[in-house]
Every structure is written in structure tokens, then in C-alpha cells.
Amino acid sequence: MRNKNLIIVLTAIVTALSFFYISFTFIARGIEKDAVAYATISGTDKPDLSRKQAYIDSIYNEPVYNFLGAEFTYKEVKELELALGLDLQGGMHVVVEVSPIEILQAMAGSNANNANFKQAIEKAKVEQRSSQRVFQQSFFDAYRELAGKDNMSKIFANSTNKGKIDIRSKDSDVEKVINEEINLSVDRSFNILRNRIDKFGAIQPNIQRVTGTGRILVELPGVENTQRVRNLLQGTAKLEFMEVYQSYEVIERTNRINDYLVSLDEEKKLNVTDTSSSTAASNSSLLVTNGDTSAVAKADTAAAAAQDTSKVSAFYRLAKGYFVYETKDTGTINKILNMDRVKQIIGSDLRFVWERKARELDNGTALIELVPLKVGREGKAALTGDVITNVSFGLSPGGKGYEVSMQMNTTGAKEWRKITKQASQDKKNPRRIAIVLDNAVYSAPQVNDEIPNGSSSISGNFTLEESKDLSNILKAGKLPAPVRIVEEVVVGPTLGQEAIMDGLVSMFAGIIIVVLMLIMYYNKGGLVADIALLFNIVFTLGILASLNSVLTLPGIAGIVLTIGMSVDANILIMERIKEELANGKSLLTAIELGYDKAFSSIFDSNITTILTAVILYVLGEGPVKGFALTLFWGVLCSFFTAVYITKVILLWMAKSKNISFDTFISKNAFKNLKFDFISKRKIAYLFSSTILVIGLVLTIMQGGLNLGVDFKGGRSYIVEFKNPVVASDIRSGLSDDFKGAGSEVKTYGSDTKMKITTSYLVDDESAEADSLVSSALIKGLQNYSKDNSFEVLSSSKVGATVADDIKNASWKAMLASLVGIFLYIFLRFKKWQLSLGGVVALFHDTLIVLAIFSILRVFNIDFEIDQVIIAALLTIIGFSINDTVVIFDRVREFDKESSGIDMATMLNQAINSTLSRTIMTTVIVLVSVLILFIFGGETLRGFSFALLIGVIFGSYSTIFIAVPMLLDLRSKNEKEVDDKLLPNK
């Protein structure tokens, strides 16, 4: 064998490097176990998270691993380990979208109030619910429809865009400037969010732009405080310093609002409950405080208006002080403030903003102030956060909570001195200055004296984490536009630990079964194949670790599948060697010929699987990428180990003649087969067509495929109960809380664990909607299971627009893989009939899986079609074409060798001669997938079931559809030649 020494040296180097990179994972896991042991106090089951973090922090930059004299700190070990994905250790996956609406409004300036502009924005919002176009393109078309062509410059030709857009600019020029500004805003947002995440403290965070969109993906393994992450990501850091109006300055307007509402009888319109005698007058003695501020005006005017309760609207009646309300009433007040007429009364120089934190009273009531802020020209604040040069956090002077301190530049200090001087002129009734961040008042202290040095602070009884996060947000800078969470997945550590066990059990069980099957069928040849399989696993894990890849549960599924598929190359070689031995060749010659003749089949089948993996990786998202990456490297390593390493070992063993490829099970198996598969093709066509038609009819009757949250949008939760529950009862119990919206509840692995999916508020991707849906879920479950405690183990959210994008990307991946495979087969075999037959068989396999899913729904066996199922379908395509290519390769070989036999006979010979390989590969892959189905956990249940169907029908379609179609698609000349060769002709 040529290059034998090179293969041995290369194998030794790759093996050593693989163990080197894998070793970091074991070191990291050992240290984490030590941290848990340190943090677990005697008598408790769970570790103290703060103690665990303190242990990690103490060794973070200390050497913890010595490898041949090279020392690595814990930080370096964590960076080099094979990290676990969120589904294996818990954490948070978030996709945020930079809102183009605010960017358009900022570029329009004062023209943002233009009727056509506002109407175009609303039309674009509606279109986005069902369109794949970017928002600004929908806006451009809508505005042109309303205002006519080349009128966009009238909106965007202003001081903000000076030098870029003027009144003579054409629409195409304006669109180009807007698109560039939005792309730059996404870039700036990405950098700002990355800086915030870097300071957050999460280990191995992942943040990246989603290509071709205005979206940014953030993954934070191990985080548990999810609300903190949401605040960190969604805070724009728009900092403003604004004067607060005195009560007498706005009372005339608030009275007009009251009169207007009374005239509308708005209590009925807003569904406001009458508070009877509990008017604002009865609360007029209640003082309003705000953190470290002194008392503000009492509700004397409101009390006067309340003498005649028929003339008091909800705006006054719900007040517990001057512009102070209970938190439960803020929704009603917001409805009032959003009325068009009320906005007109308020005017452009007044803005009502809620303070950030409510204040709890001893009786349990939570009060929150609606602060009347003074707005300057063009809606500008007196001073903005752009002047801030330094930010720090620490304990408040009084020792009550933490505060954030800020230092301004020269220009800001000068303006701040002027503002505070004006505010403190009236010593008896000094003004307040509000510090507003992201449209929430953090504090609004009275200013007793001017502040000359540009210093200011934000106080409000912050916790240490809150003050730290606020400081980091301000340091990282202001986002150019707000971001909204359009996709979110939260996995609890409990569910992650279960996934690890399920994945490891399925992986090791798969390895053991495959190892035993190969030895039982191929004797010592099977043992050599097992050695190659173990090398394959070590190489794959080593490469993944060296690439800083993240191992996910679908990634483990990829390894299990690779185990099954990688033995195919070894089976091809063993079967070829057995054929040569049966033809009387010597052992060494048979081995050489076996490898030579099997190479083209192995190469072609591996290329098609790699092609599928590449398409999956490029077009897929999230867990699909992890699966594709594992499959890609697994197949490459399989090729090297099966074709080269095993050959070195077999040739070495052959020198001593101490090797055989048969056992009592396989000695006479599949000998001299002459099954007439081709003549049964029409029966197979009818059988497949029947299943497909039944599946299609049922799919239509069922209202379409059962799409998961990935593809239709919505929110999904996995909830574990202490005692068994009934899914249908929970669904009924949640119906009222979810306002009758479409909901689905099904068992998730056991009758104590449920997966709850709802479309309630699916079109609302705001944080408020997330909170409403979560609250509705908790309330409904509490009412249903009063004596049955429960825990939400994980949650996921996918916005409707994102769901459409994911769905379209998935179908594109399917189509791209089929086109790619068609072209590859055509180039390799130079016969379009083979290409078409192969692709038709792949279509068949994909549709059969979907049809069977629809048929099973009749029997209440329900699998959702999501990204993971698409990964399964693409894997089925890879496996099926792998099998098809092997037989096509034998067809090509027989076509060259055969003479005097018709095409049907030749095709039967090709199928029969490879039948042993087809059955062995199919059985081994089936066993691997069956183990995955049994032990892989609920997360991979649908994935593994789809593969079970796909593997069976993939082999079936190769024999009864792909190959027979070569006969049915033959040319007229080929048919005439065949007719002459048939015995009865």
C-alpha cells in the first residue's frame, strides 16, 4: 500500500491533537464539580449559586491545568473546551430585531407627524405580518402609493439628512440613504450589544448578526436571571435630563382632559370600574415621594373637582395623589393618554412618563407616579446622555441601595449648571429635574442649589445587579434604535441535565450495539471496522473542540447518526472483499481490489451526504447548524478512517493470514440472489401513491401540517407538575386565560410533564405581551392545579415574521439539496435518467414522512413539523441518496461489463449484488436511530421517528423507485434493443 507510513503518522498526529483538545472538556467538568461541591452546604440538595460563582471567580485567572509543561488558566480551559449548548446546560437564546420604524421617524424629524408618513408606517406594519420583505421596502411602496412618485424628499430633506438628501432628490436616492442608515444602525447596535454582553459576565456568550436581516442573535449559556437579560438587550440607553412641570402649570390642561372624558362617558368605553366614594378627594392627603425626593404637590385641585363625582373622570377618580396611581390602573391611564383628542390637549411641550419603579405601601398597594415633563423644541430634552463621559456605580450616600454616578463633559457641565440654577431659583418651591432613561423616570429630585461640576446621579433603591447593568448600558452607549425580541428560548438547568443524560445514553448505547453487530457479522473484519468507528468518534469530537464548537442535543443526534452511517463505507469494503475472495483471489489481492472497487461508491455517497450537511449549515438556523456541523465532520472523518486506516490494519493482519470476514451468521447469507425487483415496480408505485394520496387528503382535512412554533409563531412552555395531570384538562383550564386563542397541550415524555403552546398575542412581540402571556399561563395553571405544584422548565417564543423566515429558509434548504444532488449525480453518471430517478425517490421519501405524520394524527399521535424535523428530512435525503448512489455505481459497472442481457435483468443483477450491503447498512442505521428514539428524550422524539420512517422508505425507494425509473425513462432506441434481447421476442 502506497503512503502507508504517511497515513500512520497522520493518524497519530490527529489522534494526539484530538485527545489534547478533548482533555480541556474533562478538566473544565472536573472544576465545575468541585465548584458545586464547594457551594453545596451540608443538609441541602442544591448548591448556593453565589458561592459557586465565588469559587469560579477565585480561580478564573489561575493555572488549573498543566499539559507537558504548558499551563492553562481556568479562563483558557473554558475557551478551549467543547462547550455545551443551551439545550444541554440551560440558558437563554434570543434573537433581537433593530426597529426600522424609529430610524425612519428620526430621519423624518418633525415631518414624522405628516399624515401620509404615519399612514405609510401603519400600512407597512400590517404588510409585515405576511411578507418576507424588509420593513423599509414596504414603507417605500406604501408612501409612494399615498403621496405619489418622487415625493419622499419632502419628508426626509431636513437638517438631520443635510448633505445626503435635498428637496430635488429622487425616491431611489432617498431609499438608498435610508437603507444605508438602517444597515449602519444594525452594525452600531451589534457592537453596542456585544459590549454590554461582554460586561455581563456570562461564560462563552455568543453574539452574531443574522445574515441578510436586521436581526442579532445572542446566546448566553447558564444564565438564570432571564428578565435581567431582556432588560440588558432592550434598553436603548436613551438618557435625558428634563424639567418637571409644577402642578399649577399643567392643571388647566388636565382639567380639560377631565372635561373631555366626562363628556364621552369614558368609564363605559374604557371598562373602568366605579370606585364609588373612593375619589381623589379621599386621597388628597397622600404625599408623593420619588426615591430621595421630597414631597410634591397634593391633589388639592383634583379634590376640588371631585366635589361633584359626576364630573370626575377616571383620570382624576383613579388618582391616589397628584398624578399618582395604583399600578393596576396604569393600563387605563395609558388608554386615556393615547386618545387623539387627549394628545391634542396635552400639546407638544408636555410629555407624561411613568416612573420606573412602583412603591409598595404597608397595606400591599403599589403606587406609581405619572411625571409631567417639560419638552423643548422639536421634542428635545433639556440635556441628553451624549454629554456623559464617565459612569460608575456604588452605594447610595444614605446606604439604602445603590446608585449610578455620572460625569459630564465641559459642554454638558456648563448646560447642567444653567439648568440646575434655574430649577433652584424658587427656594420655597424648587423645581424637580427628571432623569429619564428609555422613556422611564428613574429619579426626579428637587434641585435646591445649582450643580457647577457636571456631576449627577441616578438613585432609586437599585440592587447591586441593577446598578451594575445600568452602568454598563450607559458606558456601552445609546442604541441608534430600539430593539425588540422576536425569538426567545429559555432552557432551565433541570431540563438541560435531563438532555445530557438522554444524549449520552443514546450515544453510548448506539456505539455498543453497532460494535457488536459488526463483529457478529464480519468477524475480525468487523473488529477492524469498529476500530475505525472509534477513531471516527475521537476525531469528530477533537475537531469540534478545536473549532470551539458548541455541542447541542441535535449535535449528539448527529454523532449517533454518523455512527450508523459511517459503517456503510466499511460494509461496502467488506462486501467487496468477500466478493473477490469468492472469485478465488488471494487475501492480499482481494483486500486491494475490494478497496479499489468500493472507492467510487464510498466517495460519491459521502459527497452527497456532505452536500446535504453544507446546505443544512448554510441555510439552517440554531440547532440545525449544530447537527449539520457534526454530520459534516463525522462523514469526513468516516471517509478517512474507513478508506485509509482500516486498509493499513487489514493489510498488516493479512500478512499473518489471521483474518476472516465471515461468521456462522453471514457465511451463506445473500448468496446467489435472483429476486425480480423490477417486475414489482408498478405495485410499489401504486403502494406509494396510495399512502401519499391518503396523507394529502388527511392533511387538507386537518387544515394543513401540524406546524410547530418555529414555523407559525407563538409561545411554547414546558411545565413539570408534582403529580400526574391530563393534557386535555389543562387545555380547557387555560382557554379563558388565553382569551380563546389557539392552544395546544400535550404530554412531554411523561404524564407529569406537559408542552403548552399558544398563539395568544402571537402578533405582539413586545415585552409587555411576553409578560401578559406568561402571567396568563401561570394564573391558569394555578387555578387548575391548586394542590399540584409546578415548575416552568423552559420557554420559547418565535415572532410571526421570524417564523415565516425560518419556514422559507427550511424549504429553500430542501430545494437546494435536491437540485445539488440532481446536478452531482448527472455530472458523475452522465445519465439524466439516473439524476431524475434519484431526485424523484428523494421527493417520495420526504412526502412519505409527511404523509405518515398526517395519518398518525388520526390516532392522536402528533409530531410537530419544526426546524429539527426539517433537519431529519434533509438527513433522510442524505441517507437515501447514499443508498441510491451505491446501486447506481453498480449499475454503471454492470452496464459496461454486460452484453446480451436486457436492461431489466441488468438492473435486477445490480440490486441483488448490493443487497447484502443495503440490508446491513439499513439495519445498523435503523438500530442507531431506534436507540435514539427510545433513549434520546422527548426533544428528539419527532426527529428520530422521522428518521425511522425515512430510513425504511429510503431503502425501499432506491430498490423500487429510483432504479426501476431508469427502465421506465429509457430512450426509444434502448427499448428496441431490450425488446430484441427478451427471451420471448
Salt bridges, closest charged atoms under 4 A:
GLU32 OE1 - ARG29 NH1 3.71
GLU32 OE2 - LYS78 NZ 2.60
GLU81 OE1 - ARG29 NH1 2.74
GLU81 OE2 - LYS78 NZ 2.66
GLU97 OE2 - ARG215 NE 3.18
GLU97 OE1 - ARG484 NH2 2.49
GLU122 OE2 - LYS125 NZ 3.42
GLU127 OE2 - ARG133 NH2 2.80
ASP141 OD2 - ARG133 NH1 2.54
ASP141 OD1 - ARG144 NH2 2.97
GLU145 OE2 - LYS123 NZ 3.15
ASP166 OD2 - ARG168 NH2 3.86
ASP171 OD2 - ARG144 NH1 3.80
GLU175 OE2 - ARG144 NH1 2.37
GLU181 OE2 - ARG188 NH2 3.27
ASP187 OD1 - ARG209 NH1 2.47
GLU219 OE2 - HIS93 ND1 3.13
GLU240 OE1 - ARG351 NH1 3.42
GLU249 OE2 - ARG431 NH2 2.60
GLU252 OE2 - ARG256 NH1 3.90
ASP265 OD2 - LYS268 NZ 3.67
GLU267 OE2 - ARG317 NH1 2.61
ASP274 OD1 - ARG317 NE 3.88
GLU326 OE2 - LYS320 NZ 3.68
ASP329 OD1 - LYS328 NZ 3.42
ASP349 OD1 - ARG253 NH1 2.82
GLU355 OE2 - ARG359 NH1 2.27
GLU369 OE2 - ARG432 NH2 2.70
ASP449 OD1 - LYS427 NZ 3.47
GLU450 OE2 - ARG417 NE 2.71
GLU465 OE2 - ARG228 NH1 3.31
GLU466 OE1 - LYS357 NZ 3.33
ASP469 OD2 - ARG228 NE 2.52
GLU487 OE2 - HIS93 NE2 3.58
GLU488 OE2 - ARG230 NH2 2.76
GLU498 OE1 - LYS753 NZ 2.58
ASP568 OD1 - ARG917 NH2 2.62
GLU579 OE1 - ARG576 NH1 3.85
GLU579 OE2 - ARG890 NH2 3.47
GLU580 OE1 - LYS585 NZ 3.89
GLU580 OE2 - LYS597 NZ 3.05
GLU592 OE1 - LYS647 NZ 3.12
ASP604 OD1 - ARG828 NE 2.62
ASP604 OD2 - ARG892 NH2 3.88
ASP662 OD1 - LYS578 NZ 3.14
GLU765 OE1 - ARG484 NH1 2.04
ASP770 OD1 - ARG715 NH2 2.77
ASP770 OD2 - LYS797 NZ 3.09
ASP804 OD1 - LYS807 NZ 3.78
ASP805 OD2 - ARG215 NH1 2.56
ASP845 OD1 - HIS844 ND1 2.98
ASP862 OD1 - ARG857 NE 3.58
GLU864 OE2 - LYS746 NZ 3.92
GLU864 OE1 - LYS755 NZ 3.37
ASP883 OD1 - ARG917 NH1 2.25
ASP889 OD1 - ARG892 NH2 2.59
GLU893 OE1 - ARG576 NH2 2.71
GLU893 OE1 - ARG890 NE 3.95
GLU938 OE1 - ARG941 NH2 3.63
ASP968 OD1 - ARG681 NE 3.02
GLU974 OE2 - LYS831 NZ 3.43
ASP978 OD2 - ARG970 NH1 2.61
ASP979 OD2 - LYS975 NZ 3.62
